[in-house]
Structures are given as C-alpha cells and as structure tokens.
Amino acid sequence: MKENAMQRKTTPSSIIGWVFGIIVFAIGVANVFLVHPVPGIVYLFLSLIYFPPVNAFLKEKTGFYIPGVIKIILGIIIIQFTLGVSDLGDMIDDL
C-alpha cells in the first residue's frame, strides 16, 4: 500500500537527508560550472543517495538500503575533499 505524500511524516533523518542532499548537489553544480564537469557530475550522482524519495525508491524496487552512518561518513569526506583538495576549495579560499 502506497502512502500519500500528505500522510508522510517529517522526521529529523529526512530533514538531514534533504539538507545534505542539497549541499552535495550545490557542490556538484558549482564544480560543473567553475572547475570541471567530471567531478561535478560525480557529486550530482552522489547527492541522490541523500534524498529520501530516492532512498525509498531504492529500498522498494531493489531492497538495497544505504545506512545512515555510511551517508554521514560519505558526506564528511565529500565536504573535506571539496574544501581541502579540490580546485573549488581554492576558489572559496580566494574570496
């Protein structure tokens, strides 16, 4: 039985998922336009794992589920890589 979008409850984990997803998506868009398309596209695909509808779709269709701990670790690695190693981090430092 599918639940209606209005019946879904907002949980702290879904809010955190949306926030991380939007942050990683924004990093991907910035990389596509300011640095190089390849890492930007990778970030755009990685951002999909944070959005709750994508997680629900994956779990329903494939039975595959990405645990929250893995998402948090991946998010920290993405942010550290972006600010510390990538060219986008250098551009942010110059501002």
N, CA, C and O atoms as a MOPAC input file, in Angstrom:
PM7 MOZYME 1SCF
protein

 N      0.83500 1    -1.17200 1     0.00000 1
 C      0.00000 1     0.00000 1     0.00000 1
 C      0.88300 1     1.24000 1     0.00000 1
 O      1.74800 1     1.39400 1     0.86200 1
 N      0.66500 1     2.11300 1    -0.95900 1
 C      1.46500 1     3.32900 1    -1.04700 1
 C      0.80000 1     4.40900 1    -0.21100 1
 O     -0.42200 1     4.55500 1    -0.19000 1
 N      1.65300 1     5.16100 1     0.47700 1
 C      1.10900 1     6.23400 1     1.28700 1
 C      1.12300 1     7.53500 1     0.49600 1
 O      1.98200 1     7.76500 1    -0.35500 1
 N      0.18000 1     8.34200 1     0.79600 1
 C      0.04900 1     9.62800 1     0.14000 1
 C      1.14600 1    10.56600 1     0.62700 1
 O      1.60200 1    10.45200 1     1.76500 1
 N      1.57100 1    11.49000 1    -0.22800 1
 C      2.62900 1    12.42900 1     0.14400 1
 C      2.21800 1    13.29100 1     1.34000 1
 O      3.06900 1    13.70300 1     2.12900 1
 N      0.93600 1    13.56000 1     1.47400 1
 C      0.47000 1    14.37400 1     2.59300 1
 C      0.48700 1    13.58400 1     3.90500 1
 O      0.50200 1    14.18400 1     4.98000 1
 N      0.48400 1    12.27200 1     3.83500 1
 C      0.44900 1    11.45400 1     5.03700 1
 C      1.84100 1    11.14200 1     5.57800 1
 O      1.96600 1    10.64100 1     6.69500 1
 N      2.87400 1    11.42500 1     4.81900 1
 C      4.23400 1    11.15500 1     5.26700 1
 C      4.59700 1    12.09900 1     6.39700 1
 O      4.24800 1    13.27900 1     6.37500 1
 N      5.29500 1    11.56800 1     7.37600 1
 C      5.71900 1    12.38900 1     8.50000 1
 C      7.14100 1    12.88000 1     8.25900 1
 O      7.98600 1    12.16000 1     7.72800 1
 N      7.38000 1    14.10500 1     8.65700 1
 C      8.71400 1    14.66600 1     8.54700 1
 C      9.50000 1    14.24300 1     9.77300 1
 O      9.12600 1    14.54400 1    10.90700 1
 N     10.59000 1    13.54500 1     9.52900 1
 C     11.44300 1    13.08300 1    10.61800 1
 C     12.76800 1    13.82700 1    10.56000 1
 O     13.13400 1    14.36200 1     9.51400 1
 N     13.48700 1    13.86400 1    11.67200 1
 C     14.79700 1    14.52300 1    11.65500 1
 C     15.75100 1    13.90800 1    10.62900 1
 O     16.53800 1    14.62700 1    10.01300 1
 N     15.69100 1    12.59600 1    10.43900 1
 C     16.58100 1    11.97300 1     9.46700 1
 C     16.23600 1    12.39300 1     8.04200 1
 O     17.13500 1    12.53500 1     7.21400 1
 N     14.95700 1    12.59300 1     7.73900 1
 C     14.60800 1    13.03700 1     6.38800 1
 C     15.03100 1    14.48700 1     6.16400 1
 O     15.45200 1    14.84400 1     5.06400 1
 N     14.92600 1    15.32000 1     7.19000 1
 C     15.37200 1    16.71600 1     7.07100 1
 C     16.88200 1    16.77200 1     6.85600 1
 O     17.36500 1    17.52300 1     6.00900 1
 N     17.62400 1    15.97800 1     7.62300 1
 C     19.07300 1    15.92300 1     7.46400 1
 C     19.43000 1    15.39800 1     6.08100 1
 O     20.37200 1    15.88500 1     5.45700 1
 N     18.68500 1    14.40600 1     5.59800 1
 C     18.91700 1    13.87800 1     4.25700 1
 C     18.73100 1    14.93700 1     3.19100 1
 O     19.54700 1    15.05500 1     2.27600 1
 N     17.65500 1    15.71200 1     3.30500 1
 C     17.41300 1    16.76900 1     2.33300 1
 C     18.51200 1    17.82500 1     2.39500 1
 O     18.97500 1    18.29200 1     1.35400 1
 N     18.93900 1    18.20900 1     3.60600 1
 C     19.97100 1    19.23800 1     3.74500 1
 C     21.28500 1    18.76100 1     3.12800 1
 O     21.89400 1    19.47900 1     2.33400 1
 N     21.72500 1    17.55000 1     3.49200 1
 C     22.95900 1    17.01200 1     2.91800 1
 C     22.83000 1    16.85900 1     1.40600 1
 O     23.77200 1    17.16200 1     0.67400 1
 N     21.69500 1    16.40100 1     0.93700 1
 C     21.49200 1    16.24500 1    -0.49600 1
 C     21.59600 1    17.56200 1    -1.23700 1
 O     22.20900 1    17.63000 1    -2.30200 1
 N     21.01000 1    18.59800 1    -0.68900 1
 C     21.06600 1    19.91500 1    -1.32400 1
 C     22.48300 1    20.47000 1    -1.29700 1
 O     22.92700 1    21.08300 1    -2.26800 1
 N     23.20100 1    20.25900 1    -0.18600 1
 C     24.58800 1    20.74100 1    -0.09700 1
 C     25.46300 1    20.04000 1    -1.13700 1
 O     26.20600 1    20.69800 1    -1.86500 1
 N     25.38100 1    18.72300 1    -1.21100 1
 C     26.20500 1    17.97300 1    -2.16500 1
 C     25.79100 1    18.31000 1    -3.59700 1
 O     26.64300 1    18.38900 1    -4.48200 1
 N     24.49300 1    18.50800 1    -3.83400 1
 C     24.02900 1    18.90400 1    -5.15800 1
 C     24.59900 1    20.26700 1    -5.54000 1
 O     25.03300 1    20.46100 1    -6.67500 1
 N     24.60000 1    21.21600 1    -4.59600 1
 C     25.14800 1    22.55100 1    -4.86300 1
 C     26.64500 1    22.48000 1    -5.14300 1
 O     27.14600 1    23.18900 1    -6.01600 1
 N     27.36600 1    21.62600 1    -4.40700 1
 C     28.79000 1    21.43200 1    -4.66800 1
 C     28.98800 1    20.87600 1    -6.07800 1
 O     29.90600 1    21.28700 1    -6.78900 1
 N     28.13100 1    19.94900 1    -6.47600 1
 C     28.21900 1    19.38100 1    -7.81300 1
 C     27.97000 1    20.41400 1    -8.89800 1
 O     28.69600 1    20.46000 1    -9.89100 1
 N     26.95700 1    21.23800 1    -8.71900 1
 C     26.65500 1    22.27900 1    -9.70800 1
 C     27.80600 1    23.27500 1    -9.78900 1
 O     28.19500 1    23.68600 1   -10.88300 1
 N     28.35900 1    23.66800 1    -8.63000 1
 C     29.49300 1    24.59900 1    -8.62400 1
 C     30.69500 1    23.99000 1    -9.33500 1
 O     31.39500 1    24.68100 1   -10.07500 1
 N     30.93900 1    22.70000 1    -9.11500 1
 C     32.05600 1    22.04000 1    -9.79400 1
 C     31.83600 1    21.96000 1   -11.29300 1
 O     32.77800 1    22.13900 1   -12.06500 1
 N     30.61800 1    21.69700 1   -11.71500 1
 C     30.33800 1    21.60300 1   -13.15300 1
 C     30.65200 1    22.92500 1   -13.84000 1
 O     31.25600 1    22.92900 1   -14.91300 1
 N     30.26000 1    24.03300 1   -13.25400 1
 C     30.41900 1    25.32300 1   -13.90700 1
 C     31.75100 1    26.00500 1   -13.62100 1
 O     32.25000 1    26.74200 1   -14.47100 1
 N     32.34200 1    25.77800 1   -12.44700 1
 C     33.54800 1    26.51800 1   -12.07400 1
 C     34.83800 1    25.72500 1   -12.20200 1
 O     35.89200 1    26.32100 1   -12.42000 1
 N     34.79600 1    24.41200 1   -12.07500 1
 C     36.02200 1    23.62800 1   -12.04100 1
 C     36.10300 1    22.72000 1   -13.26400 1
 O     36.80400 1    23.02800 1   -14.22800 1
 N     35.39200 1    21.61600 1   -13.22100 1
 C     35.43400 1    20.63100 1   -14.30900 1
 C     34.16200 1    19.80000 1   -14.22900 1
 O     33.69800 1    19.50400 1   -13.12800 1
 N     33.59100 1    19.41800 1   -15.35500 1
 C     32.32500 1    18.67700 1   -15.33500 1
 C     32.39500 1    17.28600 1   -14.70000 1
 O     31.41400 1    16.83400 1   -14.11100 1
 N     33.53900 1    16.59900 1   -14.81000 1
 C     33.59000 1    15.21900 1   -14.32800 1
 C     33.36700 1    15.12200 1   -12.81000 1
 O     32.48800 1    14.37000 1   -12.39000 1
 N     34.12000 1    15.84400 1   -11.97000 1
 C     33.82100 1    15.73300 1   -10.53900 1
 C     32.44300 1    16.29700 1   -10.19500 1
 O     31.79800 1    15.83900 1    -9.25200 1
 N     31.99700 1    17.28900 1   -10.96000 1
 C     30.67300 1    17.84800 1   -10.71700 1
 C     29.57200 1    16.83000 1   -10.95300 1
 O     28.62000 1    16.74500 1   -10.17700 1
 N     29.70000 1    16.05800 1   -12.02200 1
 C     28.70000 1    15.03100 1   -12.32100 1
 C     28.73500 1    13.93400 1   -11.25700 1
 O     27.69300 1    13.40800 1   -10.86700 1
 N     29.93400 1    13.59500 1   -10.79200 1
 C     30.04800 1    12.58900 1    -9.71700 1
 C     29.34000 1    13.08700 1    -8.46400 1
 O     28.60700 1    12.33400 1    -7.82500 1
 N     29.55400 1    14.35200 1    -8.11000 1
 C     28.86800 1    14.91000 1    -6.94700 1
 C     27.35500 1    14.91900 1    -7.13500 1
 O     26.60800 1    14.64800 1    -6.19500 1
 N     26.90600 1    15.22800 1    -8.33900 1
 C     25.46700 1    15.24100 1    -8.59800 1
 C     24.86600 1    13.84900 1    -8.39000 1
 O     23.78900 1    13.71900 1    -7.80800 1
 N     25.55500 1    12.81600 1    -8.86000 1
 C     25.06600 1    11.45300 1    -8.64600 1
 C     25.13800 1    11.05900 1    -7.17000 1
 O     24.23600 1    10.39100 1    -6.66300 1
 N     26.20500 1    11.46800 1    -6.47800 1
 C     26.31800 1    11.15000 1    -5.05100 1
 C     25.23600 1    11.85900 1    -4.22900 1
 O     24.81000 1    11.35000 1    -3.19200 1
 N     24.80000 1    13.01900 1    -4.68500 1
 C     23.76700 1    13.73600 1    -3.93500 1
 C     22.45000 1    12.96900 1    -3.91600 1
 O     21.64000 1    13.15300 1    -3.00800 1
 N     22.23100 1    12.11700 1    -4.90600 1
 C     20.96900 1    11.37500 1    -4.97900 1
 C     20.77300 1    10.42600 1    -3.80000 1
 O     19.63500 1    10.16000 1    -3.41300 1
 N     21.86500 1     9.90700 1    -3.21800 1
 C     21.70200 1     8.95200 1    -2.12600 1
 C     21.16700 1     9.60300 1    -0.86100 1
 O     20.69100 1     8.90800 1     0.03700 1
 N     21.24000 1    10.93100 1    -0.77600 1
 C     20.77700 1    11.61900 1     0.42300 1
 C     19.28900 1    11.96300 1     0.39200 1
 O     18.68900 1    12.15600 1     1.45000 1
 N     18.68500 1    12.04400 1    -0.77400 1
 C     17.28800 1    12.44400 1    -0.86400 1
 C     16.36700 1    11.28800 1    -0.45900 1
 O     16.47700 1    10.19400 1    -1.01400 1
 N     15.46400 1    11.51300 1     0.49900 1
 C     14.58000 1    10.44100 1     0.97500 1
 C     13.74000 1     9.75600 1    -0.09500 1
 O     13.57900 1     8.53800 1    -0.01500 1
 N     13.19100 1    10.45300 1    -1.09500 1
 C     12.41800 1     9.72100 1    -2.12000 1
 C     13.27000 1     8.71800 1    -2.90500 1
 O     12.78600 1     7.65100 1    -3.28300 1
 N     14.52100 1     9.06100 1    -3.14400 1
 C     15.40500 1     8.14100 1    -3.86500 1
 C     15.68800 1     6.92000 1    -2.99800 1
 O     15.71100 1     5.79400 1    -3.49400 1
 N     15.90400 1     7.14400 1    -1.70000 1
 C     16.13900 1     6.03000 1    -0.78000 1
 C     14.92800 1     5.10300 1    -0.72000 1
 O     15.07100 1     3.88000 1    -0.72800 1
 N     13.75100 1     5.68700 1    -0.65900 1
 C     12.53800 1     4.87200 1    -0.61300 1
 C     12.37000 1     4.07600 1    -1.90400 1
 O     11.96600 1     2.91400 1    -1.87400 1
 N     12.67800 1     4.69800 1    -3.02400 1
 C     12.58800 1     4.01000 1    -4.31800 1
 C     13.57000 1     2.84000 1    -4.38000 1
 O     13.20600 1     1.74100 1    -4.79800 1
 N     14.81900 1     3.08200 1    -3.96000 1
 C     15.82500 1     2.01000 1    -3.97400 1
 C     15.42000 1     0.85500 1    -3.07100 1
 O     15.55600 1    -0.31200 1    -3.44100 1
 N     14.92800 1     1.18300 1    -1.90000 1
 C     14.55200 1     0.13800 1    -0.95500 1
 C     13.35400 1    -0.65300 1    -1.46600 1
 O     13.29600 1    -1.87100 1    -1.30400 1
 N     12.40800 1     0.03200 1    -2.07800 1
 C     11.20700 1    -0.63500 1    -2.57600 1
 C     11.49400 1    -1.49900 1    -3.79400 1
 O     11.02000 1    -2.63200 1    -3.87800 1
 N     12.26700 1    -0.97300 1    -4.73500 1
 C     12.48000 1    -1.67200 1    -6.00700 1
 C     13.59200 1    -2.72100 1    -5.94600 1
 O     13.48300 1    -3.78200 1    -6.56000 1
 N     14.66100 1    -2.41900 1    -5.20600 1
 C     15.80800 1    -3.32500 1    -5.22000 1
 C     16.05000 1    -4.00400 1    -3.87800 1
 O     16.74100 1    -5.02100 1    -3.81600 1
 N     15.48900 1    -3.45600 1    -2.80700 1
 C     15.76100 1    -3.98900 1    -1.47700 1
 C     17.08600 1    -3.50400 1    -0.92300 1
 O     17.47100 1    -3.87500 1     0.18500 1
 N     17.79500 1    -2.66500 1    -1.69700 1
 C     19.08700 1    -2.12800 1    -1.29100 1
 C     18.87600 1    -0.88500 1    -0.44600 1
 O     18.08900 1    -0.01000 1    -0.80700 1
 N     19.56900 1    -0.80500 1     0.67000 1
 C     19.42100 1     0.30800 1     1.58300 1
 C     20.80200 1     0.78600 1     2.00800 1
 O     21.65500 1    -0.02700 1     2.36300 1
 N     21.03200 1     2.10200 1     1.97700 1
 C     22.30100 1     2.67400 1     2.40900 1
 C     22.11600 1     3.17400 1     3.83700 1
 O     21.30900 1     4.07400 1     4.07300 1
 N     22.85100 1     2.60300 1     4.79700 1
 C     22.69500 1     3.01500 1     6.19900 1
 C     23.09700 1     4.47100 1     6.41700 1
 O     23.92500 1     5.01900 1     5.69000 1
 N     22.49500 1     5.08100 1     7.42800 1
 C     22.76300 1     6.48000 1     7.74200 1
 C     24.20700 1     6.75800 1     8.10100 1
 O     24.72800 1     7.82800 1     7.78700 1
 N     24.86000 1     5.81400 1     8.75300 1
 C     26.26100 1     6.00500 1     9.13300 1
 C     27.13400 1     6.15200 1     7.88800 1
 O     28.03400 1     6.99100 1     7.85000 1
 N     26.86500 1     5.34200 1     6.88100 1
 C     27.62100 1     5.42200 1     5.62200 1
 C     27.38100 1     6.77700 1     4.95900 1
 O     28.31100 1     7.37400 1     4.41700 1
 N     26.14900 1     7.26200 1     4.99900 1
 C     25.83300 1     8.55500 1     4.40000 1
 C     26.55800 1     9.68500 1     5.11800 1
 O     27.05500 1    10.61000 1     4.47500 1
 N     26.62300 1     9.61900 1     6.44000 1
 C     27.30100 1    10.65600 1     7.21300 1
 C     28.79600 1    10.65400 1     6.90800 1
 O     29.38700 1    11.71000 1     6.68000 1
 N     29.40600 1     9.47500 1     6.90200 1
 C     30.83200 1     9.37300 1     6.60400 1
 C     31.11900 1     9.88300 1     5.19600 1
 O     32.08200 1    10.62100 1     4.98800 1
 N     30.29100 1     9.49400 1     4.23200 1
 C     30.46900 1     9.95600 1     2.86300 1
 C     30.30300 1    11.47500 1     2.76600 1
 O     31.05000 1    12.13000 1     2.03900 1
 N     29.33900 1    12.03600 1     3.48400 1
 C     29.12900 1    13.48000 1     3.47600 1
 C     30.32400 1    14.23900 1     4.03300 1
 O     30.71600 1    15.27100 1     3.48900 1
 N     30.90300 1    13.73200 1     5.11100 1
 C     32.08600 1    14.36900 1     5.70100 1
 C     33.26200 1    14.29900 1     4.73100 1
 O     33.99600 1    15.27400 1     4.57000 1
 N     33.44000 1    13.15600 1     4.09200 1
 C     34.52700 1    13.00100 1     3.12100 1
 C     34.33400 1    13.94600 1     1.93900 1
 O     35.29600 1    14.55900 1     1.47700 1
 N     33.11000 1    14.06900 1     1.44800 1
 C     32.83900 1    14.95100 1     0.30900 1
 C     33.14700 1    16.39800 1     0.67200 1
 O     33.79100 1    17.10700 1    -0.10100 1
 N     32.69700 1    16.83800 1     1.83200 1
 C     32.91600 1    18.23100 1     2.23300 1
 C     34.40100 1    18.49800 1     2.47600 1
 O     34.90600 1    19.54600 1     2.07400 1
 N     35.11300 1    17.56600 1     3.12800 1
 C     36.54600 1    17.74800 1     3.34100 1
 C     37.29800 1    17.75700 1     2.01500 1
 O     38.20100 1    18.57200 1     1.82800 1
 N     36.94500 1    16.87500 1     1.10500 1
 C     37.60500 1    16.83400 1    -0.19200 1
 C     37.35300 1    18.12200 1    -0.96400 1
 O     38.26100 1    18.65400 1    -1.60300 1
 N     36.13800 1    18.61800 1    -0.90700 1
 C     35.79400 1    19.82600 1    -1.64500 1
 C     36.53500 1    21.03800 1    -1.09700 1
 O     37.04700 1    21.85100 1    -1.86600 1
 N     36.59500 1    21.16400 1     0.21100 1
 C     37.22500 1    22.33900 1     0.80200 1
 C     38.74400 1    22.21600 1     0.88100 1
 O     39.44100 1    23.23000 1     0.86700 1
 N     39.26700 1    20.99900 1     0.96300 1
 C     40.69600 1    20.83700 1     1.18400 1
 C     41.51200 1    20.50200 1    -0.03600 1
 O     42.64800 1    20.96300 1    -0.14800 1
 N     40.98400 1    19.72000 1    -0.95500 1
 C     41.80200 1    19.18900 1    -2.03900 1
 C     41.41500 1    19.75500 1    -3.40000 1
 O     42.28800 1    20.01900 1    -4.22600 1
 N     40.14600 1    19.94300 1    -3.64200 1
 C     39.70400 1    20.29700 1    -4.99400 1
 C     39.97900 1    21.75900 1    -5.32800 1
 O     40.27000 1    22.56800 1    -4.44800 1
 N     39.88300 1    22.07700 1    -6.60000 1
 C     40.06200 1    23.44500 1    -7.06900 1
 C     38.95500 1    24.36400 1    -6.56900 1
 O     39.16000 1    25.57100 1    -6.43500 1
 N     37.79000 1    23.80000 1    -6.29300 1
 C     36.68400 1    24.60600 1    -5.77600 1
 C     37.03700 1    25.16100 1    -4.39500 1
 O     36.68600 1    26.29700 1    -4.07800 1
 N     37.72800 1    24.36700 1    -3.57300 1
 C     38.18100 1    24.84900 1    -2.27000 1
 C     39.14500 1    25.99800 1    -2.39700 1
 O     39.10500 1    26.92700 1    -1.59100 1
 N     40.02300 1    25.95800 1    -3.40400 1
 C     40.95100 1    27.05600 1    -3.64100 1
 C     40.21200 1    28.31600 1    -4.05900 1
 O     40.59200 1    29.42000 1    -3.66800 1
 N     39.15600 1    28.15600 1    -4.85400 1
 C     38.36400 1    29.31500 1    -5.27200 1
 C     37.63800 1    29.94600 1    -4.09600 1
 O     37.50400 1    31.16700 1    -4.01700 1
 N     37.16500 1    29.09300 1    -3.17400 1
 C     36.48600 1    29.61000 1    -1.98600 1
 C     37.47000 1    30.34900 1    -1.09400 1
 O     37.12300 1    31.37700 1    -0.51300 1
 N     38.70500 1    29.83700 1    -0.97500 1
 C     39.71900 1    30.49000 1    -0.15200 1
 C     40.10100 1    31.85300 1    -0.68900 1
 O     40.45300 1    32.74300 1     0.08400 1
 N     40.03800 1    32.03600 1    -2.01100 1
 C     40.41900 1    33.31600 1    -2.62700 1
 C     39.38100 1    34.40000 1    -2.40100 1
 O     39.68200 1    35.58000 1    -2.57900 1
 N     38.17400 1    34.03200 1    -2.01500 1
 C     37.13600 1    35.04700 1    -1.80200 1
 C     37.41300 1    35.79600 1    -0.59300 1
 O     36.65400 1    36.69800 1    -0.23800 1

